[in-house]
Amino acid sequence: MLFDSSIRKELARSFGATVVVLVTVVMTMMLIRTLGQAYKGSVSPSDVLLVMGLTVLGQLPMILGLGLFVAVVGTLSRMYRDSEMVIWFAAGQGMASLLRPLLRFAWPVIAVTAALGLLILPWSNQQIEQIKSEFEQRSDIDRIAPGEFQESAGGTRVFFIDKDTPSDMAASNVFIVTNERGRESVTSARGARLEIIKGERVAVLSDGQRMETQASDGGVKISEFKEYGTQMGGSGSRAAAEELAARSTPTHLLVQRTEPIFRAELGWRLGLPLAALNFVILGLAVASVNPRAGGSSSLMIALFAFIVYYNLMTLAESWVAASKLSMPTMAGLLHGGTLVIGLLVLAARHNRWSLRDLWRKRNRSPELPA
């Protein structure tokens, strides 16, 4: 009883400190990423903190998995380094006896990871895409700030209008630079007004000049106009829309879909709690056994194993989306294979098997009778 409670208390302290550090790091990274999206015009500047919070919430399953892994490896390595494990082993506690207190501590974390991956992750993705969609549905005219150069949502146009604008539907001294389809055009006009033509927003420029340059041969075409209309807004990619739809679909609806991209997303969500369970067993397997060795080596191995594991999950997800693997096959090969490897290493350490001893037993010659 003392053995279980002492390990769980130290695991709780280490896990809490690790999660706080990881959340702080991820929040900083997501803040920089979200600010970049706001600068490019994908997110409204007023929604930066909201999008950052929802993104961090979606990253919590991976954060909890890594925090659990680091807590297990760090705690056991510290006990080995301080020779505490020698005392427990002398009291009759083997490597297999460590698995029970570790799982008793880890099962609430695994349950929370499953809830976050299956319920909260699609909800956060849906909220983020809704915020981005509402902002991107605004026309490029709505994005323009008088007296400032402003880039369009697709990044293909740059606008400038004078500070002295007659109204929200009209502007004066308009300057537009467009770069798309191998052509670059520079358009300037004395005035502009916004009209709705066949349900589309069109900016009608008046009394201006347009200079068009071909990127292929460098040809220049200059024209003047009394009125010139240009459509405002852009269109998204179909493949990207399907991927966003899969990531935003609730899990109970995702189970009913048979398309590969939806099966891949379901496999990713189900793999998050399975990965957290495997991290507990792998953490017990890779913990340092040399009391004179530093704890940094075990932590480096843990971080390397975490990176490899999640890269394999990403690769497996892409294979399922490309119909190269089925979702059950992917789960069996990746998560089931990792579980088997971890249990084999744990059994070898519990029974103190080594390749050298097995080799000696195999090559030992039988004794001749006297």
Secondary structure, 3 states (H helix, E strand, C coil): CHHHHHHHHHHHHHHHHHHHHHHHHHHHHHHHHHHHHHHHCCCCHHHHHHHHHHHHHHHHHHHHHHHHHHHHHHHHHHHHHCCHHHHHHHCCCCHHHHHHHHHHHHHHHHHHHHHHHHHHHHHHHHHHHHHHHHHHCCCHHHHCCCCCCEECCCCCEEEECCCCCCECCEEEEEEEEEEECCEEEEEEEEEEEEEEECCEEEEEEEEEEEEEEECCCCCEEEEEEEEEEEECCCCCCHHHHHHHHHHHCCHHHHCCCCCHHHHHHHHHHHHHHHHHHHHHHHHHHHCCCCCCCCCHHHHHHHHHHHHHHHHHHHHHHHHHHCCCCCHHHHHHHHHHHHHHHHHHHHHHHHCCCCHHHHHHHHHCCCCCCC
